[in-house]
């Protein structure tokens, strides 16, 4: 199941990749809940900077592999559906899709706990789902409805789930990194043995605030892990045109780094577990996830003007994260091809049902424009008698 760490240039398009799934496991196949350990080697070695690389042998179980398949298939179908909703003008504004990068979200969750914090950029739908969010919350938020995770007021770029410590998707390029280091400062202060993963793309890797935040994090040994999701294109600009040094895992210089095959969920799991253990003992670390997005930068970008269709189809054929897990499941006889296709059909149905329900969710009340502006206790919103006049009273 080896794949290449470079972008594939194969021209044949995999026809069997899409078709999704959700959060439950097989009920009719006992082996699906089997927790007997399996040891599987990552497709490519880790590459390290100022640290020893973790083992390529990753421990997993049949239950975990099947859950990976179901969850990634759900994410894939969700993003494809979001594409259709945007084209139907049911989703407005910005919309950045994550299909192709699902292994990062899934593998990260497998290597950490919900007590650890995550903060990310604007490509955040799948990260939210991985943190335990629901399809209804996703589609409602995309369509600006009350049942959305941010009550319809954030949209595609601002998914949020405080109870699972997802501190948002952020639209200002790189701005989430110092916020993530602030979360790590709070974690060290409270001595709760948790860490923060601050995600950003290769397009944000040259931001000055990243280096300023990393400097402070290193000085104070904060439990912060900076994760560069390197999908090789910052908007429409290839990494080689934007970065003199595209080895993002080395960019911290004085901070250890690790390059990871971001299309391999098990490699991501191993790396995140390793990084958490390191950060709790020694301070910050950088992970570079070598991944790829199938869609353009956003829905306004066709994604084919700055890269070839052969490149995209080659990655789909050679490195697709869902297909990799599918092959592992079949090779270890954990499910049949038909059973996996049945799961994908279930997922498609669940996504369709969530969309239908989200369409029935009401829009926020106009007065909601004026709520959530101030933190409670730090400012009071006063409405006029006709509820049209709004002013703030600060202590």
C-alpha positions as CSV (number, residue, x, y, z in Angstrom):
1,X,0.0,0.0,0.0
2,X,3.0,2.2,-0.5
3,X,2.4,5.6,-1.9
4,X,4.7,8.4,-3.0
5,X,5.6,11.4,-0.9
6,X,5.7,13.4,-4.1
7,X,2.7,14.4,-6.2
8,X,1.9,11.6,-8.6
9,X,1.8,12.5,-12.3
10,X,-0.3,9.5,-13.4
11,X,-3.1,10.4,-15.8
12,X,-5.6,7.7,-15.0
13,X,-8.5,8.8,-12.8
14,X,-9.6,6.5,-10.0
15,X,-13.3,5.9,-10.4
16,X,-14.0,4.4,-7.1
17,X,-13.1,7.0,-4.5
18,X,-16.0,9.0,-3.5
19,X,-19.1,7.5,-1.7
20,X,-19.2,8.3,2.0
21,X,-20.2,7.4,5.5
22,X,-20.8,8.4,9.2
23,X,-20.1,7.9,12.8
24,X,-21.3,4.4,13.7
25,X,-19.7,1.0,13.0
26,X,-21.0,-2.2,11.3
27,X,-23.7,-3.8,13.3
28,X,-24.0,-7.0,11.3
29,X,-20.3,-8.0,11.2
30,X,-18.8,-8.9,14.6
31,X,-15.2,-8.3,13.4
32,X,-15.9,-4.6,13.0
33,X,-15.7,-4.1,16.7
34,X,-12.7,-6.3,17.1
35,X,-10.0,-4.6,19.1
36,X,-7.3,-7.2,18.4
37,X,-4.1,-5.2,17.8
38,X,-2.8,-5.0,14.2
39,X,0.6,-3.6,13.4
40,X,0.9,-1.8,10.0
41,X,3.9,0.0,8.6
42,X,3.5,3.5,7.2
43,X,3.8,3.9,3.5
44,X,6.8,6.2,3.6
45,X,9.3,6.9,6.4
46,X,9.0,10.0,8.6
47,X,11.6,12.7,8.1
48,X,12.8,14.4,11.2
49,X,14.6,17.6,12.2
50,X,16.4,17.9,15.5
51,X,14.6,14.8,16.9
52,X,14.5,11.1,16.5
53,X,11.7,10.0,14.1
54,X,8.9,7.8,15.6
55,X,8.6,4.1,14.5
56,X,7.0,3.4,11.1
57,X,5.2,0.5,12.7
58,X,1.8,1.7,13.9
59,X,-0.6,-0.2,16.1
60,X,-4.2,-0.2,15.1
61,X,-7.3,-2.5,15.3
62,X,-9.9,-3.7,12.9
63,X,-12.4,-1.4,14.7
64,X,-10.2,1.6,14.2
65,X,-9.6,0.9,10.5
66,X,-13.3,0.5,9.8
67,X,-14.0,3.7,11.7
68,X,-11.4,5.5,9.7
69,X,-13.0,4.3,6.5
70,X,-16.5,5.4,7.6
71,X,-15.5,8.8,8.9
72,X,-13.3,9.7,5.9
73,X,-16.0,8.6,3.5
74,X,-18.5,10.8,5.4
75,X,-16.2,13.7,5.2
76,X,-15.7,13.1,1.5
77,X,-19.4,13.0,0.7
78,X,-20.1,16.0,3.0
79,X,-17.6,18.1,1.0
80,X,-18.9,17.0,-2.3
81,X,-22.4,17.9,-1.2
82,X,-21.2,21.3,0.0
83,X,-19.9,21.9,-3.5
84,X,-23.3,21.1,-5.0
85,X,-25.1,23.4,-2.4
86,X,-22.8,26.2,-3.2
87,X,-23.4,25.9,-6.9
88,X,-27.1,25.9,-6.2
89,X,-26.6,29.2,-4.3
90,X,-27.8,27.7,-1.0
91,X,-24.3,28.3,0.4
92,X,-23.1,31.9,0.1
93,X,-19.8,33.7,0.7
94,X,-16.6,31.8,1.1
95,X,-16.4,28.0,1.0
96,X,-13.2,26.1,1.3
97,X,-13.4,22.3,0.9
98,X,-11.2,19.7,2.4
99,X,-11.6,16.6,0.2
100,X,-8.3,14.8,-0.3
101,X,-7.0,15.9,3.1
102,X,-9.3,13.8,5.3
103,X,-6.5,11.6,6.7
104,X,-5.1,14.6,8.6
105,X,-8.3,15.2,10.5
106,X,-8.9,11.5,11.1
107,X,-5.4,10.6,12.1
108,X,-5.0,13.6,14.4
109,X,-8.1,12.7,16.4
110,X,-6.8,9.1,16.7
111,X,-3.6,10.2,18.2
112,X,-4.9,12.7,20.8
113,X,-8.0,13.2,23.0
114,X,-10.9,15.6,23.0
115,X,-9.2,17.3,26.0
116,X,-6.5,18.5,23.7
117,X,-7.2,21.7,21.8
118,X,-7.3,22.3,18.0
119,X,-7.4,25.6,16.3
120,X,-7.3,25.9,12.5
121,X,-7.7,28.0,9.4
122,X,-10.7,28.4,7.2
123,X,-10.7,24.8,5.7
124,X,-12.4,23.6,8.8
125,X,-15.5,21.5,8.0
126,X,-13.9,18.1,8.4
127,X,-11.9,19.2,11.5
128,X,-15.3,20.0,13.1
129,X,-16.7,16.7,12.1
130,X,-13.7,14.9,13.5
131,X,-14.1,16.7,16.9
132,X,-17.6,15.2,17.2
133,X,-19.7,17.7,15.3
134,X,-22.8,16.5,13.3
135,X,-23.7,16.7,9.7
136,X,-26.8,18.7,10.6
137,X,-24.6,21.3,12.3
138,X,-22.3,21.5,9.3
139,X,-24.9,22.0,6.6
140,X,-27.0,24.3,8.8
141,X,-23.9,26.5,9.4
142,X,-23.0,26.5,5.7
143,X,-26.5,27.6,4.8
144,X,-26.7,30.2,7.6
145,X,-29.3,28.4,9.7
146,X,-30.0,28.4,13.4
147,X,-29.0,24.8,13.9
148,X,-25.5,25.5,12.7
149,X,-22.5,25.0,15.0
150,X,-22.1,28.8,15.2
151,X,-25.9,29.4,15.0
152,X,-25.7,30.3,11.3
153,X,-23.6,33.4,12.1
154,X,-20.1,32.1,11.2
155,X,-20.5,30.3,7.9
156,X,-17.9,28.0,6.2
157,X,-14.8,29.7,7.7
158,X,-15.9,29.9,11.4
159,X,-16.9,26.4,12.7
160,X,-16.5,26.2,16.4
161,X,-17.1,23.5,19.1
162,X,-16.0,24.6,22.5
163,X,-17.1,21.5,24.4
164,X,-14.6,19.5,22.3
165,X,-12.0,22.3,22.4
166,X,-12.2,23.2,18.8
167,X,-11.5,26.9,19.0
168,X,-12.5,27.8,15.5
169,X,-11.8,28.1,11.9
170,X,-10.2,31.5,11.2
171,X,-10.2,33.6,8.1
172,X,-7.2,35.8,8.7
173,X,-4.3,34.0,7.2
174,X,-2.0,32.7,10.0
175,X,-3.9,34.6,12.8
176,X,-4.9,31.3,14.5
177,X,-1.2,30.4,15.3
178,X,-0.6,33.0,18.1
179,X,-4.1,32.2,19.4
180,X,-3.1,28.5,19.5
181,X,0.1,29.3,21.4
182,X,-2.1,31.3,23.8
183,X,-4.2,28.2,24.4
184,X,-1.0,26.2,25.0
185,X,0.1,28.9,27.5
186,X,-3.2,28.4,29.4
187,X,-2.7,24.6,29.3
188,X,0.8,24.9,30.8
189,X,-0.4,27.3,33.4
190,X,-3.2,25.0,34.5
191,X,-0.9,21.9,34.4
192,X,-3.6,19.8,32.8
193,X,-1.2,17.7,30.6
194,X,-2.9,18.6,27.4
195,X,-1.6,20.2,24.2
196,X,-2.8,22.5,21.4
197,X,-2.6,21.7,17.7
198,X,-2.5,24.9,15.6
199,X,-3.1,24.1,12.0
200,X,-2.2,26.3,9.0
201,X,-1.5,25.9,5.3
202,X,1.7,26.2,3.3
203,X,0.4,29.5,2.1
204,X,0.4,30.8,5.7
205,X,3.9,29.4,6.5
206,X,5.7,32.6,5.6
207,X,3.6,34.8,8.0
208,X,5.6,36.8,10.5
209,X,3.2,36.1,13.3
210,X,3.9,32.4,13.0
211,X,7.6,32.9,13.8
212,X,6.9,35.4,16.6
213,X,4.5,33.0,18.3
214,X,6.8,30.1,17.8
215,X,9.7,32.1,19.4
216,X,7.7,32.8,22.6
217,X,6.4,29.2,22.6
218,X,9.9,27.9,22.5
219,X,11.2,30.3,25.1
220,X,8.4,29.2,27.5
221,X,8.4,25.5,26.5
222,X,4.7,25.7,25.7
223,X,2.8,22.5,24.7
224,X,2.1,23.8,21.2
225,X,2.2,21.7,18.0
226,X,2.2,23.8,14.8
227,X,0.8,21.7,12.0
228,X,1.5,22.8,8.4
229,X,-1.1,21.1,6.2
230,X,1.0,21.3,3.1
231,X,-1.3,20.8,0.1
232,X,1.3,22.3,-2.1
233,X,-0.7,25.3,-3.3
234,X,-1.3,28.5,-1.4
235,X,-4.5,29.6,-3.2
236,X,-3.2,29.4,-6.8
237,X,0.5,29.6,-6.1
238,X,2.7,26.5,-6.0
239,X,4.9,26.2,-2.9
240,X,8.1,26.4,-5.0
241,X,7.1,29.9,-6.1
242,X,6.2,31.1,-2.6
243,X,8.8,29.6,-0.4
244,X,12.6,29.6,-0.7
245,X,12.6,26.7,1.7
246,X,9.6,24.4,1.2
247,X,10.8,22.1,4.0
248,X,8.2,23.5,6.4
249,X,9.1,21.0,9.2
250,X,12.6,22.6,9.4
251,X,11.3,26.1,9.4
252,X,11.4,26.4,13.2
253,X,15.2,26.1,13.0
254,X,15.6,25.7,16.8
255,X,12.3,23.8,17.2
256,X,12.1,20.1,16.3
257,X,10.1,19.1,13.3
258,X,8.7,16.1,11.5
259,X,7.5,15.5,7.9
260,X,4.6,13.2,7.7
261,X,2.7,11.5,4.8
262,X,-0.5,13.4,5.3
263,X,-2.4,11.0,3.0
264,X,-1.8,8.1,5.4
265,X,-4.2,8.3,8.4
266,X,-2.0,5.8,10.4
267,X,1.1,7.9,9.8
268,X,-0.7,11.0,11.0
269,X,-1.9,9.2,14.1
270,X,1.6,8.1,14.9
271,X,3.1,11.6,14.4
272,X,0.4,13.3,16.5
273,X,0.8,10.9,19.4
274,X,4.6,11.4,19.1
275,X,4.3,15.2,19.0
276,X,2.0,15.3,22.0
277,X,4.4,13.3,24.1
278,X,7.3,15.5,23.0
279,X,5.5,18.8,23.6
280,X,4.4,17.9,27.1
281,X,8.0,17.2,28.1
282,X,10.0,19.6,25.9
283,X,7.9,22.3,24.4
284,X,6.7,23.1,20.8
285,X,7.2,21.0,17.7
286,X,6.3,21.5,14.0
287,X,4.5,18.8,12.0
288,X,4.4,19.1,8.2
289,X,1.6,17.1,6.7
290,X,2.3,16.3,3.0
291,X,-1.2,16.3,1.7
292,X,-3.3,17.4,-1.3
293,X,-6.6,19.1,-2.0
294,X,-8.8,17.9,-4.9
295,X,-10.9,21.0,-5.1
296,X,-9.6,24.4,-5.8
297,X,-8.6,26.8,-3.1
298,X,-12.2,27.9,-2.7
299,X,-15.4,27.5,-4.7
300,X,-14.4,30.5,-6.8
301,X,-11.3,28.6,-7.9
302,X,-11.6,25.9,-10.5
303,X,-8.3,24.5,-9.3
304,X,-7.1,23.5,-12.8
305,X,-5.4,26.7,-14.1
306,X,-2.2,26.3,-12.0
307,X,-1.9,22.5,-12.0
308,X,-2.7,19.8,-14.5
309,X,-5.7,17.5,-14.5
310,X,-3.2,14.6,-14.8
311,X,-1.6,15.7,-11.5
312,X,-4.9,15.7,-9.7
313,X,-6.0,12.4,-11.1
314,X,-2.6,10.9,-10.4
315,X,-2.8,11.8,-6.7
316,X,-6.3,10.4,-6.6
317,X,-5.1,7.1,-8.1
318,X,-1.9,6.7,-6.1
319,X,-2.3,8.4,-2.8
320,X,-6.0,8.8,-2.0
321,X,-6.4,8.4,1.8
322,X,-9.8,6.5,1.6
323,X,-8.6,4.1,-1.0
324,X,-5.5,3.3,1.1
325,X,-7.7,2.3,4.1
326,X,-10.0,0.4,1.8
327,X,-7.1,-1.7,0.6
328,X,-5.9,-2.4,4.1
329,X,-9.3,-3.5,5.2
330,X,-9.7,-5.9,2.2
331,X,-6.1,-7.2,2.6
332,X,-6.7,-8.1,6.2
333,X,-10.2,-9.5,5.4
334,X,-12.0,-7.2,7.8
335,X,-14.8,-6.6,5.3
336,X,-15.8,-7.4,1.8
337,X,-15.9,-5.0,-1.1
338,X,-19.7,-5.1,-1.1
339,X,-19.8,-4.3,2.6
340,X,-17.6,-1.3,2.1
341,X,-19.8,-0.1,-0.8
342,X,-22.9,-0.6,1.5
343,X,-21.3,1.7,4.0
344,X,-20.8,4.3,1.4
345,X,-24.4,4.0,0.4
346,X,-25.4,4.5,4.1
347,X,-23.2,7.6,4.2
348,X,-24.7,9.1,1.1
349,X,-28.2,8.6,2.6
350,X,-27.2,10.2,5.9
351,X,-25.7,13.2,4.2
352,X,-28.8,13.6,2.1
353,X,-31.0,13.4,5.2
354,X,-28.9,16.0,7.0
355,X,-29.1,18.4,4.1
356,X,-32.9,18.0,4.0
357,X,-33.2,18.7,7.7
358,X,-30.8,21.7,7.5
359,X,-33.0,23.2,4.8
360,X,-35.8,23.2,7.3
361,X,-33.8,24.9,10.0
362,X,-34.9,28.6,10.4
363,X,-32.7,31.6,9.7
364,X,-31.4,33.5,12.8
365,X,-33.6,36.3,14.1
366,X,-32.5,39.8,12.9
367,X,-31.7,40.7,16.5
368,X,-29.0,38.0,16.5
369,X,-26.9,40.5,14.6
370,X,-26.2,42.3,17.9
371,X,-25.5,39.3,20.1
372,X,-22.2,37.7,20.9
373,X,-20.4,40.9,20.4
374,X,-19.1,41.3,23.9
375,X,-18.1,38.8,26.5
376,X,-20.6,38.5,29.3
377,X,-19.7,40.8,32.1
378,X,-17.5,43.0,30.1
379,X,-20.2,44.8,28.2
380,X,-23.9,45.0,28.2
381,X,-26.1,45.3,25.1
382,X,-29.1,47.6,25.6
383,X,-32.0,47.4,23.2
384,X,-34.4,50.4,22.6
385,X,-38.1,50.0,23.2
386,X,-38.6,49.1,19.5
387,X,-35.5,46.7,19.6
388,X,-34.0,48.7,16.7
389,X,-31.7,50.9,18.7
390,X,-28.7,49.1,20.1
391,X,-25.9,50.6,22.1
392,X,-23.2,49.2,24.3
393,X,-22.6,50.1,27.9
394,X,-19.1,49.3,29.1
395,X,-18.2,49.1,32.8
